[in-house]
Amino acid sequence: MSANDDGMILNFVTSSGSAADEATGTKKITGGRWKDRRKLRMQLQPKPNKREQEEEGLADDLEPKKKKHESDRKNAEQRSGKIGNRQTKSLDDKLTNENHNTGGRSNKGQLPPNTPGAQIVSSLFTSNRDIATSKNTNAKDESALVNPSNAPLTGDDFESLHTNETLVQHLKGKMEITKPTSIQKKVIPHLISPKNDNDLFINAQTGSGKTLAFLLPIVSQILDMKSHVHRKSGCFALVIAPTRELASQIYQVALQLTQCCHFLVPCLLIGGERKKSEKARLRKGCNFIVGTPGRVLDHLQNTKVAREQLSSSLRYIILDEGDKLMELGFEETLTDILKIVHGIPLNSSKFPSLPNRIIHILCSATTKGHVKKLGDVVLQNYKLISGKEKGKYSKSELAAVPDQLKQTITIVPPKLRLVTLGGELNNITKRHYHSNEDAEPGVTTRTMVFLSCSDSVEFHYEAFSSADSAYKNCVSDSVRELTRGSTVLPCFDLSKQPQVVLYKLHGSLSQPIRSSTLKHFSTDNDATKGKHLIMFCTDVASRGLDLPDVGAVIELDPPFSVEDHLHRIGRTARAGRSGESLLFLLPGEEEGYMDHIRKYHPLGWSLVKYDEDILEPAFKALHVERSDKQQYRDENKKEVLNWDTNATTWHLNVERRILEDSTFKSVALKAYMSHVRAYTTHISSEKQFFNVKCLHLGHLAKSFGLRERPKSMGMQNNKNGKDSSENKKPSKEGAKNKMWRMARNAVKESVSEFNY
Ligand SMILES: Nc1ncnc2c1ncn2[C@@H]1O[C@H](COP(=O)(O)OP(=O)(O)OP(=O)(O)O)[C@@H](O)[C@H]1O
């Protein structure tokens, strides 16, 4: 067993072993054949199972292990200046003592260790892997003045870009948009000018207004045409986006834009909606089609009227988030769509002021890899328009993060991930309360927490919303408003409403629930105004979604690629607004990821200590009560405890809930296993940082509230959430094949995540 397995050993259950002792060889078996005697002896002397075998070894192992812990801890103490692991001997001793008082932490059990069924629970703060990064080599210059890089440009206006006058007035009056952003300034003149008819490859920062950059000049050109157009004139532009949410959002922008010209009508075609009503809308006529690839192709193949809409009028095909379209395997679908569309004859004499060929526009965060292949297939003689300023920053193929985004990174041992997330959410909530102290009506704070899979979203949503039933469901059960008496965050005053609403969003939810959850999160109304809205989500929410005023993005699980990282954090700091993001990394190999993403963060980041900077401010000067005891009903008599004791109690409360609530336990088990599976799907170029073999599975289990690692990683949960692997024959599948199968399943799951 490796040194890193220490935590696992601490988790073993001590068995009474009495039955086995009695049966051992003292009885003499005589008579019969030797084979029968041997058989009987073996029956009487049951084979020690794996756990018992390991326990036998444990007694021998434990002493050297204990010594190793001791020396590890001393080493950590000596390494002053390192991040985290600043626990001192007295703290460890204190925790150990308090473990007795609070029902079992550290190396002590809830029951005396020799009691049958006693469980040994590993401490949060001990045996954690050392953090190697001692210095922030990409530190942010806090004193430097930063200009928001995706903000509207102060010196320019839309009139000078030859945008239609009615549209400009509408932008100013109804949409409060007066100045173009940098990418709009580059794209609009190109698309408006009749001389330019080459295809476009648009590559720009997140939140820089790409949607308007392509929609605005198209609508402007249609409005500038001499011929009178109406909804039956045909479809001028087909916009394809990888997710239903993004397609719906682009459709909403098109709706907003065409409010000044009601005769132009956009239409939305996405999976999860009724095809019949989409057909009816197509029959009525539309001028812009926005949709997801599968549904668009379906209509083009099976709905005659959809093909008729495109004949003679179609001039623009826009593929938004091209890299994601490719990553999700839509290449074939897109090729089929293009084949059908290009097969429809174009009557260039009908709208002579529009380009006399179909212009293809590809928007993508990256210009390399798969998307380049898509570009080669889709685009002809294309022009690359990049939001990057010449000579500024990296030579990379990806746009850098917006300058005003405040990136923070924290390196957190696996056992402490959940409690550190709790601490961070608590700190943001405290800041939210503080900013709203005098403000009337209160400011709404929005935070997004990105996780690797749907099951993990379910677990964290449950863990942070339903500790004590002090909540009420708002939209089905995907939106929960926490109510008076909730104890999920330590800053809650039990006598007041917590002013926190929690959301979950992932691809396994039905489309209507996904849409209504997003709508609830995005709108300021009586249910949301002045509150802290926290959304737990998968990458389904990372692409292109323009949610208003997201103040913070937390990447609890590392992104699956740099593009995903940039898109996740790009949900904040949009269109010149401020925003901050926090990336969690594990000590060890994951620390190398910082070098990998450095070039996309040219202005640097802050490195924060999970204990001093997150846990201590969150848990200090209070008394977190154990969930199984109501000792201090009188708030004034509460004894103030140390932050580490409070953090441990908070975590134990989650663990206790899992022990008591079998439904929550199955949610935690599923989340843990899906998390590990998802971890195996990191792309090969990033495997050096995210290698499942380097994960400490026992410690990781702790961050899902589990006191030990589930025995069978490949086990399937039956309907009751119980392990059904016991009933199955042991698989002959080799470890390597199993890993590959799990990885393939995870990829499949992540694709179906988006449910096209
Ligand atoms: N010229 C402008 N002035 C002010 N706000 C703008 C302007 N253009 C766009 N916006 C706003 O900026 C936000 C981001 O726009 P949009 O969603 O189009 O960005 P994006 O570049 O497509 O982002 P992503 O890469 O994340 O998809 C939207 O809320 C939009 O209304």
The ligand as an SDF file (V2000), in Angstrom:
LIG
                    3D

 31 33  0  0  0  0  0  0  0  0999 V2000
  -22.7070   47.1080  -27.4590 N   0  0  0  0  0  0  0  0  0  0  0  0
  -23.1060   46.6520  -26.3030 C   0  0  0  0  0  0  0  0  0  0  0  0
  -23.2420   47.4740  -25.2460 N   0  0  0  0  0  0  0  0  0  0  0  0
  -23.6510   47.0020  -24.0550 C   0  0  0  0  0  0  0  0  0  0  0  0
  -23.9730   45.7270  -23.8370 N   0  0  0  0  0  0  0  0  0  0  0  0
  -23.8750   44.8800  -24.8560 C   0  0  0  0  0  0  0  0  0  0  0  0
  -23.4410   45.2720  -26.1370 C   0  0  0  0  0  0  0  0  0  0  0  0
  -23.4530   44.1970  -26.9390 N   0  0  0  0  0  0  0  0  0  0  0  0
  -23.8650   43.1620  -26.2010 C   0  0  0  0  0  0  0  0  0  0  0  0
  -24.1310   43.5690  -24.9590 N   0  0  0  0  0  0  0  0  0  0  0  0
  -24.5690   42.7260  -23.8410 C   0  0  0  0  0  0  0  0  0  0  0  0
  -23.4610   41.9300  -23.4870 O   0  0  0  0  0  0  0  0  0  0  0  0
  -23.8850   40.6880  -22.9920 C   0  0  0  0  0  0  0  0  0  0  0  0
  -23.0920   39.5780  -23.6570 C   0  0  0  0  0  0  0  0  0  0  0  0
  -23.4480   39.4470  -25.0030 O   0  0  0  0  0  0  0  0  0  0  0  0
  -23.3470   38.0650  -25.7750 P   0  0  0  0  0  0  0  0  0  0  0  0
  -24.1080   37.0220  -25.0350 O   0  0  0  0  0  0  0  0  0  0  0  0
  -23.7070   38.2950  -27.1720 O   0  0  0  0  0  0  0  0  0  0  0  0
  -21.7990   37.7900  -25.6250 O   0  0  0  0  0  0  0  0  0  0  0  0
  -20.9390   36.6520  -26.3110 P   0  0  0  0  0  0  0  0  0  0  0  0
  -19.7210   37.2910  -26.8240 O   0  0  0  0  0  0  0  0  0  0  0  0
  -21.7700   35.8760  -27.2710 O   0  0  0  0  0  0  0  0  0  0  0  0
  -20.5700   35.7840  -25.0420 O   0  0  0  0  0  0  0  0  0  0  0  0
  -20.1920   34.2280  -24.9920 P   0  0  0  0  0  0  0  0  0  0  0  0
  -18.8610   34.1000  -25.6490 O   0  0  0  0  0  0  0  0  0  0  0  0
  -20.1620   33.9460  -23.5580 O   0  0  0  0  0  0  0  0  0  0  0  0
  -21.2430   33.5050  -25.7250 O   0  0  0  0  0  0  0  0  0  0  0  0
  -25.3730   40.6460  -23.2580 C   0  0  0  0  0  0  0  0  0  0  0  0
  -26.0530   40.8990  -22.0500 O   0  0  0  0  0  0  0  0  0  0  0  0
  -25.6480   41.7480  -24.2200 C   0  0  0  0  0  0  0  0  0  0  0  0
  -26.9250   42.3250  -24.0570 O   0  0  0  0  0  0  0  0  0  0  0  0
  1  2  1  0
  2  3  1  0
  2  7  2  0
  3  4  2  0
  4  5  1  0
  5  6  2  0
  6  7  1  0
  6 10  1  0
  7  8  1  0
  8  9  2  0
  9 10  1  0
 10 11  1  0
 11 12  1  0
 11 30  1  0
 12 13  1  0
 13 14  1  0
 13 28  1  0
 14 15  1  0
 15 16  1  0
 16 17  2  0
 16 18  1  0
 16 19  1  0
 19 20  1  0
 20 21  2  0
 20 22  1  0
 20 23  1  0
 23 24  1  0
 24 25  2  0
 24 26  1  0
 24 27  1  0
 28 29  1  0
 28 30  1  0
 30 31  1  0
M  END
$$$$
